[in-house]
Amino acid sequence: MSGAIASDQEAADKAGYRLGAEVKEAPNFVVILLDDVGFGAASTFGGPVQTPSLERLATEGLRYNNFHTTAICASTRASLLSGRNHHRVGFGSVFYKDYPGYDGVWKKDVASIAELLRINGYSTAAFGKWHNTPPEVVTPVGPFDRWPTGLGFEYFYGFIGAETSQWEPVLYRNTLPVEAPSKPSSGYHFTTDITNEAIGWVHAHQTLAPNKPYFLYFAPGGTHSPHQVPKEWVAKYHGLFDQGWDVLRKQVFNRQKKLGVIPPNAELTKRPGELPAWDSLTRDQKKLYARQMEVYAAFLEHTDYEIGRLLQVVRSERGENTAVFYIVGDNGGSGEGGMDGTDAQLATLAAGVPRSVASQLEHVNELGSLGHDNIYAAGWGWATNTPFQWMKQIASHFGGTRNPMVVSWPAGIQGHGEIRSQFTHVVDVVPTLLELSGIRFPSEVNGIPQKKLDGYSFADSFTDKKTSPRHRVQYFEINGNRAIYEDGWIASARHAFPWLLRGRNDNFDQDRWELYNVEKDFSQAHDLASKYPDKLKKLQVLFDSEAKKNDVYPLNNPYSVKLIQSKVPERIESIFYYSDIGKLHTTAAPNFNRSHRISAEVNIPGPEARGVILSAGGRAGGFALYVKDGRLTYEKNFCGLTRQKIVSSEPVPIGKTELTYEFVKSDAGSDAGVGRLFFGRRLVGEAMIRDRSLLDYDGGAFSVGQAFGSPVSQEFDPPFKFTGEFEGVLVQLR
């Protein structure tokens, strides 16, 4: 196998790269990252969900039970792919603030592992979820330097953002928006789609460049909400969670002990007082919650199955020298669904509209299907993090930050099925890949001086189970939840609950600090703060020092009522969107929560004219202005829960005319107002329109002349292209 390739060997040597014969046996790399999976979810680590692909990999490789993430999606991904702490990359949270550690801008002085490998001769590709591109640049005009293909990946296929519908995803190939190759009615599912794409890429690479190493990053949407999966997979788990989360945790804990993935002296932590005991629930609550967990379990097993298809190809194509890193979650199981879970997550998270148990039970057997944006109750997020206390977002405790990892490299790892317990962190993956490839970390990349790596290679653990961990100090912080680890001790301060997105207090000085000796107390079961106050104080000082070095301050609560933030400046009063502009991210739409006017000069060819004039959002929320059955219609979809329509009182006139929708807001503090339809200046429809325009952040699109992705309205299926003639739409804002 040929090694790294460079057109300018002298320049490469100056930068610190090891090229040519020195890396002629460089391995291929496959890094797999699941989403929102707790330590105790997968059967490979004692969980209730069957993960045979992960188990096969663990049998031929190593299981790591002391591996850590940041406790939330985008932050973990930034650290995984850069080898730096997440604040230093600008991803201190998933919502961006005007502070260096939180601005969401991936800087040139923190080059990704994809870029380092690419300039050293590797082929690079990413598939699935990409959560590190600011929404405002997800447009046809970019800039594209913060897209996957601008950060070292030569090829990308997947979605941009936190989540998308698994049935109707908003997809991009490199930097171009594309539609899914088939419909859900034909069996389409996002995980299957990206697996097919990744397999095709491996086949093409090994056919056309068999002597060149590759780096494949595979990040499916599973198991982030919405939990969506084919119903036949859900049927496999029918009735398996009727015992509830308290009993499930005990069962998982006992299996973990038998498997040896937790030490013999580990203790099962108590249920937080904020979560209800299963036995205290009503029959209806138990019925709903059990079904929610059945869907989640099916989603995880289905994801693992598709990964197995990819790994089968990877292992058959020069597989012995392919190192696979299978990271089971970018954080722990999620509690963001709240106490009851929800079947309309945008309503619950963005609008603060809870979904009652009764309303969810009306279609309980449909959860996981096309029409529901569902996530389980917080109790299951806690249960899948067995044996730890907390969950996603809670960076102070291992339930948020401790995730399983399996590493398999037949050409380089002799031990099979063994467990490694050295402290490791997601920032350690990059230095490990560099060591395995024989590439020294460069002082500069593309002429830009580089910030040093924060991680340490754990490659020595491949051959020595007793080697001392190189990573001895690590801070954690997400949304004010924070901790500091040093040599087997950790000080922890929880600030907020994951299901409380609004109304969080900003008085971080009132947070109570806890202290654990995790060298002896694997699960953080015994708080030693009162016993060793001096040790706690020392660690608090260390956290402050690390926080200052890593741009953690100021601590802040990033959540607001609006998950959608329009990137169109408020000062802009008029925008013309051409009809051929294509599919745009919803943040390219202006803020429609003020008085506005949408008008189009059209030429209607005949009474059969139909189609979308403007569409914003998707199945889980948004609005559309369209013509159907000869009538102009404005339809508002509030989070998939309620729909409001204004239909013109007369048919759209044939020939040239102006079609207009106007919204006049009642007052500054109201979400309601009067909506009106006009043909020219003639009023043809009027009604009160309520609720905010909460566009579906990751499951919809903004477009003119046709619809893309999931449909805002139940009255049409995309693209529902407008059959009349028009140049575009004028949006006027007041």
Buried (B, 14 or more C-beta within 10 A) or exposed (E): BBBBBBEEEEEBEEBBBBBBEBBBBBBBBBBBBBBBBBBBBBBBBBBBBBBEBBBBBBEBBBBBBBBBBBBBBBBBBBBBBBBBBBBBBBBBBBBBBEBBBBBBBBBBEBBBBBBBBBBBBBBBBBBBBBBBBBBBBBBBEEEBEBBBBBBBBBBBBBBBBBBBBBBBBBBBEBBEBEBBEEBBEEEBBBBBBBBBBBBEBBEEBBEEEEEBBBBBBBBBBBBBBBBBBBEEBBEEBEEBBBBBBBBBBBBBBEBBBEBBBBBEEBBBBEBBEEBBEBEEBEEBBBBBBBBBBBBBBBBBBBBBBBBBBBBBBBBEBBBEBBBBBBBBBBBBBBBBBBBBBBBBBBBBBBBEBBBEBEBBBEEBEBBBBBBBBBBBBBBBBBBBBBBBBBBBBBBBBBBBBBBBBBBBBBEBBEBEEBBBBBBBBBBBBBBBBBBBBBBBBBEEBEEEEBBEBBBBBBBBBBEEEEBEBBBEBBBBBBBBBBBBBBEBBBBBBBBBBBBBBEEBEEEBEEBEBBBBBBEEBBBBBBBBBEEBEEBBBBBBEBBBEBBEEBBBBEBBBBBEEBBBEBBBEEEEEEBEBEBEBBBBBBBBBBBBBBBBBBBBBBEBEEEEBBBBBBBBBBBBBBBBBBBBEBBBBBBBBBBBBEBBBBBBBEBBBBEEBBBBBBBBBBEEEEBBBBBBBBBEEBEBBEBEBBBBBBBBBBBBBBBBBBBBBBBBBEBBEBBBEBEBEBBBBBBBBE
